[in-house]
Amino acid sequence: MTEGRVNQNRILRPMRISP
């Protein structure tokens, strides 16, 4: 996964992205 893609996803739905 690319950092840019993850960054955008985190802003769009931080709930879905779990570190």
ABEGO torsion letter per residue (X at the ends): XBAAAAAAAAAABAAABBX
